Protein backbone atom coordinates (compact mmCIF):
# COMPACT_ATOMS: atom_id res chain seq x y z
CA UNK A 1 0.00 0.00 0.00
CA UNK A 2 2.78 2.45 0.90
CA UNK A 3 4.61 1.61 -2.31
CA UNK A 4 1.51 2.43 -4.33
CA UNK A 5 1.10 5.76 -2.50
CA UNK A 6 4.74 6.65 -3.17
CA UNK A 7 4.40 5.75 -6.83
CA UNK A 8 1.25 7.89 -7.19
CA UNK A 9 2.90 10.79 -5.36
CA UNK A 10 5.99 10.63 -7.59
CA UNK A 11 3.84 10.50 -10.72
CA UNK A 12 1.85 13.55 -9.64
CA UNK A 13 5.05 15.50 -8.92
CA UNK A 14 6.41 14.64 -12.37
CA UNK A 15 3.23 15.89 -14.01
CA UNK A 16 3.31 19.17 -12.08
CA UNK A 17 6.90 19.92 -13.01
CA UNK A 18 6.08 19.15 -16.63
CA UNK A 19 3.15 21.55 -16.54
CA UNK A 20 5.34 24.28 -15.03
CA UNK A 21 7.83 23.80 -17.85
CA UNK A 22 5.05 24.15 -20.42
CA UNK A 23 3.76 27.29 -18.71
CA UNK A 24 7.22 28.88 -18.70
CA UNK A 25 7.69 27.99 -22.37
CA UNK A 26 4.34 29.58 -23.26
CA UNK A 27 5.20 32.76 -21.33
CA UNK A 28 8.57 33.01 -23.08
CA UNK A 29 6.92 32.51 -26.46
CA UNK A 30 4.40 35.27 -25.68
CA UNK A 31 7.17 37.64 -24.57
CA UNK A 32 9.23 36.99 -27.71
CA UNK A 33 6.18 37.44 -29.94
CA UNK A 34 5.26 40.73 -28.29
CA UNK A 35 8.86 41.86 -28.58
CA UNK A 36 8.88 41.12 -32.30
CA UNK A 37 5.53 42.82 -32.88
CA UNK A 38 6.39 45.98 -30.94
CA UNK A 39 10.12 46.07 -31.74
CA UNK A 40 10.18 49.59 -33.16
CA UNK A 41 8.06 51.04 -30.35
CA UNK A 42 10.21 49.36 -27.69
CA UNK A 43 13.42 50.53 -29.35
CA UNK A 44 12.25 54.13 -29.62
CA UNK A 45 11.04 54.11 -26.01
CA UNK A 46 14.35 52.76 -24.68
CA UNK A 47 16.35 55.19 -26.82
CA UNK A 48 14.22 58.08 -25.57
CA UNK A 49 14.67 57.06 -21.94
CA UNK A 50 18.44 56.82 -22.29
CA UNK A 51 18.56 60.12 -24.20
CA UNK A 52 16.65 61.82 -21.37
CA UNK A 53 18.90 60.23 -18.76
CA UNK A 54 22.03 61.38 -20.58
CA UNK A 55 20.63 64.90 -21.00
CA UNK A 56 19.64 65.30 -17.37
CA UNK A 57 21.97 66.00 -14.47
CA UNK A 58 21.27 62.60 -12.94
Phi, psi and omega in degrees: 000315180296322180297319178296318179296318179296319180296318179294317179299315179297321179295319179294321179295322178297318182294320180296315181294326176294321178293321178297320179297318178295318180297317179296318179298319179295317179296320177295318179298320178295317180297317179295317179298314178297322177297320179290322181292316185255031184302312183293320179294319179295316180297315180293324177296312181296317178298319178295319179297313181292326176296317178294321179294320179291328181281338181275173180262041183287000000 
